[in-house]
Amino acid sequence: MSVPQTVVAILIVTAGSIVQGSVGFGLGILAAPVLLLIEPRLVPGPLLLAALVLTLLLAGREWRAIRFRDLGWSLPGRVVGTAAAATLLRVMPAERVGLVVAVLILASVALSAAGLHLEPKPPALLGAGALAGLLGTATSTGGPPIAMLYQQEEGPSARGTLSAFFVVGVVISLAGLAAVGRFGMAEVRLAAGLLPGVLIGFLISRRTARLLDRGYTRPAILALSAVAGLIAIVDQLR
């Protein structure tokens, strides 16, 4: 990449990392569309590796607030959802799978804004994990379904638990890419160029996270989930 392209890529990853470091998700939602325009090779492998570094940093920062019991339900759901998506994609276009789940996300946002929401309990965690696997496999944006469950939780708990969930999910995704020859040293080198943005965004998010923890975590999760759903719908309809 040229120097200007590299600078723009680092800036967008910085912005996405600030959002994810403050809310608990958002790097892929904000960065992927722009990085595809700058250099298509940056997505998905290099961006996923950069996201893995960020989620590890966030999980370490919020370690004491992680709800490990929740992960015992949401992660199996993620595996089931990923397997279901792989099966569905054999008989149904990715556009339809992603479109259905994106509409469900927008419906969930609308219901939550109206005062109705699910708590992070076993059945909901299992279902949200499965939807995250479905949407993540079909559109590479699996954060909103699981994040919606934590809209009423304290910021550190939401960020920490989501980060731990995403660490496992990203590792699975990278392993899958490697298995089909789409992730190797070339992608690692490209990811290295994004790491300054990850580190800068992570450091800045220490302050922005504290601002959201003053009662703005729920609106941020709802707004970002709505944006993710809309982007997924527009992307699938193109």
C-alpha positions as CSV (number, residue, x, y, z in Angstrom):
1,M,0.0,0.0,0.0
2,S,1.1,3.6,-0.5
3,V,1.8,5.9,2.4
4,P,-1.5,7.8,2.1
5,Q,-3.4,4.5,2.0
6,T,-1.6,3.2,5.1
7,V,-2.3,6.4,7.0
8,V,-6.0,6.3,6.2
9,A,-6.2,2.6,7.1
10,I,-4.5,3.2,10.5
11,L,-6.9,6.2,11.1
12,I,-10.0,4.1,10.4
13,V,-8.8,1.2,12.5
14,T,-8.0,3.7,15.3
15,A,-11.6,5.0,15.2
16,G,-13.0,1.5,15.1
17,S,-10.8,0.5,18.0
18,I,-12.0,3.5,20.1
19,V,-15.6,2.5,19.5
20,Q,-15.0,-1.2,20.3
21,G,-12.9,-0.3,23.3
22,S,-15.7,1.9,24.6
23,V,-18.8,-0.2,23.7
24,G,-17.5,-3.8,23.4
25,F,-17.8,-4.2,19.6
26,G,-17.7,-2.1,16.4
27,L,-14.2,-2.4,14.9
28,G,-15.4,-4.7,12.0
29,I,-18.6,-2.7,11.5
30,L,-16.8,0.6,11.0
31,A,-13.5,-0.5,9.5
32,A,-14.3,-3.3,7.0
33,P,-16.3,-1.2,4.4
34,V,-13.5,1.4,4.3
35,L,-10.6,-1.0,4.3
36,L,-12.2,-2.9,1.4
37,L,-12.1,0.3,-0.6
38,I,-8.5,1.1,0.3
39,E,-7.0,-2.4,-0.1
40,P,-9.3,-5.5,-0.5
41,R,-6.6,-7.7,0.9
42,L,-7.0,-6.2,4.3
43,V,-10.3,-8.0,4.7
44,P,-11.0,-10.4,6.2
45,G,-7.8,-12.0,7.5
46,P,-5.7,-8.9,8.4
47,L,-8.6,-7.1,10.0
48,L,-9.6,-10.2,12.0
49,L,-6.0,-10.6,13.3
50,A,-6.0,-6.9,14.3
51,A,-9.4,-7.5,16.0
52,L,-7.9,-10.4,17.8
53,V,-5.2,-8.3,19.3
54,L,-7.7,-5.7,20.3
55,T,-10.1,-8.2,21.9
56,L,-7.2,-9.7,23.9
57,L,-6.2,-6.3,25.2
58,L,-9.8,-5.5,26.1
59,A,-10.4,-8.9,27.8
60,G,-7.2,-8.3,29.8
61,R,-8.3,-4.8,30.8
62,E,-11.8,-5.9,31.9
63,W,-10.7,-9.3,33.2
64,R,-12.3,-9.0,36.6
65,A,-15.7,-8.1,35.1
66,I,-15.9,-11.0,32.6
67,R,-19.0,-13.3,33.2
68,F,-17.4,-16.6,32.5
69,R,-20.6,-18.5,33.3
70,D,-22.3,-16.7,30.4
71,L,-19.6,-17.8,28.0
72,G,-20.4,-21.4,28.8
73,W,-23.8,-20.8,27.0
74,S,-23.0,-18.3,24.4
75,L,-19.9,-20.0,22.9
76,P,-21.6,-23.3,22.2
77,G,-24.4,-21.2,20.6
78,R,-21.7,-19.6,18.4
79,V,-20.5,-23.0,17.3
80,V,-24.0,-24.2,16.5
81,G,-24.8,-21.0,14.6
82,T,-21.6,-21.2,12.6
83,A,-22.4,-24.8,11.7
84,A,-26.0,-23.9,10.8
85,A,-24.8,-21.1,8.6
86,A,-22.4,-23.3,6.8
87,T,-25.3,-25.7,6.1
88,L,-27.7,-23.0,5.1
89,L,-25.2,-21.3,2.8
90,R,-25.1,-24.6,0.7
91,V,-28.7,-24.3,-0.1
92,M,-29.4,-20.5,0.3
93,P,-27.5,-17.4,-0.9
94,A,-25.5,-15.6,1.8
95,E,-27.6,-12.5,1.0
96,R,-30.8,-14.1,2.3
97,V,-29.2,-15.5,5.4
98,G,-27.6,-12.2,6.3
99,L,-30.7,-10.3,5.4
100,V,-33.0,-12.3,7.7
101,V,-30.6,-12.0,10.7
102,A,-30.0,-8.3,10.0
103,V,-33.8,-7.7,10.0
104,L,-34.0,-9.6,13.3
105,I,-31.3,-7.3,14.8
106,L,-33.2,-4.2,13.7
107,A,-36.4,-5.6,15.2
108,S,-34.6,-6.3,18.5
109,V,-33.3,-2.8,18.6
110,A,-36.8,-1.4,18.0
111,L,-38.2,-3.6,20.8
112,S,-35.4,-2.7,23.1
113,A,-36.0,1.0,22.4
114,A,-39.6,0.4,23.3
115,G,-38.6,-1.0,26.7
116,L,-38.6,-4.7,25.9
117,H,-35.3,-6.7,26.1
118,L,-33.9,-10.1,27.0
119,E,-31.5,-10.6,29.9
120,P,-28.3,-12.6,29.5
121,K,-29.7,-15.9,30.8
122,P,-28.9,-19.4,29.4
123,P,-31.6,-19.7,26.7
124,A,-31.1,-16.1,25.5
125,L,-27.3,-16.6,25.6
126,L,-27.5,-19.8,23.5
127,G,-29.8,-18.2,21.0
128,A,-27.8,-14.9,20.7
129,G,-24.6,-16.9,20.3
130,A,-26.2,-18.9,17.5
131,L,-27.4,-15.7,15.8
132,A,-23.9,-14.3,16.2
133,G,-22.5,-17.3,14.4
134,L,-25.1,-17.1,11.7
135,L,-24.6,-13.4,11.0
136,G,-20.8,-13.5,11.5
137,T,-20.5,-16.3,8.9
138,A,-22.8,-14.7,6.4
139,T,-21.7,-11.1,6.7
140,S,-18.6,-11.0,8.9
141,T,-20.5,-8.9,11.5
142,G,-21.5,-11.1,14.4
143,G,-21.4,-8.6,17.3
144,P,-24.9,-7.1,17.6
145,P,-26.9,-10.3,18.5
146,I,-24.7,-11.0,21.6
147,A,-24.1,-7.3,22.5
148,M,-27.9,-6.7,22.7
149,L,-28.1,-8.9,25.7
150,Y,-25.7,-6.8,27.7
151,Q,-27.3,-3.4,27.0
152,Q,-28.4,-3.1,30.6
153,E,-25.2,-4.4,32.1
154,E,-22.4,-2.2,33.5
155,G,-19.8,-1.1,30.9
156,P,-16.8,-3.2,32.2
157,S,-19.0,-6.4,32.3
158,A,-20.4,-5.9,28.8
159,R,-17.0,-5.0,27.3
160,G,-15.1,-7.8,29.1
161,T,-17.6,-10.6,28.4
162,L,-18.1,-9.5,24.7
163,S,-14.3,-9.4,24.2
164,A,-13.8,-12.9,25.7
165,F,-16.6,-14.1,23.4
166,F,-15.1,-12.5,20.3
167,V,-11.6,-13.9,21.1
168,V,-12.8,-17.4,20.6
169,G,-14.9,-16.5,17.6
170,V,-12.0,-14.7,15.8
171,V,-9.7,-17.6,16.5
172,I,-12.2,-20.0,14.9
173,S,-12.6,-17.6,11.9
174,L,-8.8,-17.3,11.4
175,A,-8.4,-21.1,11.6
176,G,-11.1,-21.5,9.0
177,L,-9.4,-19.0,6.7
178,A,-6.1,-20.7,7.2
179,A,-7.6,-24.0,6.3
180,V,-8.8,-22.8,2.9
181,G,-5.5,-20.9,2.2
182,R,-6.8,-17.4,2.8
183,F,-4.7,-16.6,5.9
184,G,-0.9,-16.8,6.0
185,M,2.3,-14.7,6.4
186,A,1.1,-12.2,3.7
187,E,-2.0,-11.4,5.8
188,V,0.1,-11.3,9.0
189,R,2.3,-8.6,7.4
190,L,-0.7,-6.6,6.3
191,A,-2.2,-6.9,9.8
192,A,1.0,-5.6,11.3
193,G,0.5,-2.3,9.5
194,L,-2.9,-2.0,11.2
195,L,-1.6,-2.6,14.8
196,P,-0.6,1.1,15.4
197,G,-4.3,2.0,15.0
198,V,-5.4,-0.8,17.3
199,L,-2.9,0.3,20.1
200,I,-3.8,4.0,19.8
201,G,-7.5,3.3,19.8
202,F,-7.2,1.0,22.8
203,L,-5.3,3.6,24.8
204,I,-7.8,6.4,23.9
205,S,-10.7,4.1,24.7
206,R,-9.7,4.0,28.4
207,R,-11.1,7.5,28.6
208,T,-14.0,7.2,26.3
209,A,-15.2,4.0,28.0
210,R,-15.3,5.9,31.3
211,L,-17.5,8.5,29.7
212,L,-20.0,5.9,28.4
213,D,-20.0,4.2,31.8
214,R,-21.9,7.3,33.1
215,G,-25.1,5.9,31.7
216,Y,-24.5,5.9,28.0
217,T,-23.6,2.2,27.4
218,R,-27.1,1.1,26.5
219,P,-27.8,3.9,23.9
220,A,-24.4,3.2,22.4
221,I,-25.1,-0.5,22.0
222,L,-28.5,0.1,20.5
223,A,-27.2,2.7,18.1
224,L,-24.3,0.6,17.0
225,S,-26.4,-2.5,16.6
226,A,-28.9,-0.5,14.4
227,V,-26.0,0.8,12.3
228,A,-24.7,-2.8,11.9
229,G,-28.1,-4.1,10.9
230,L,-28.6,-1.3,8.3
231,I,-25.1,-1.8,6.9
232,A,-25.7,-5.6,6.6
233,I,-29.1,-5.1,4.8
234,V,-27.6,-2.5,2.4
235,D,-24.6,-4.7,1.7
236,Q,-26.8,-7.8,1.0
237,L,-29.2,-5.9,-1.2
238,R,-26.5,-4.4,-3.4
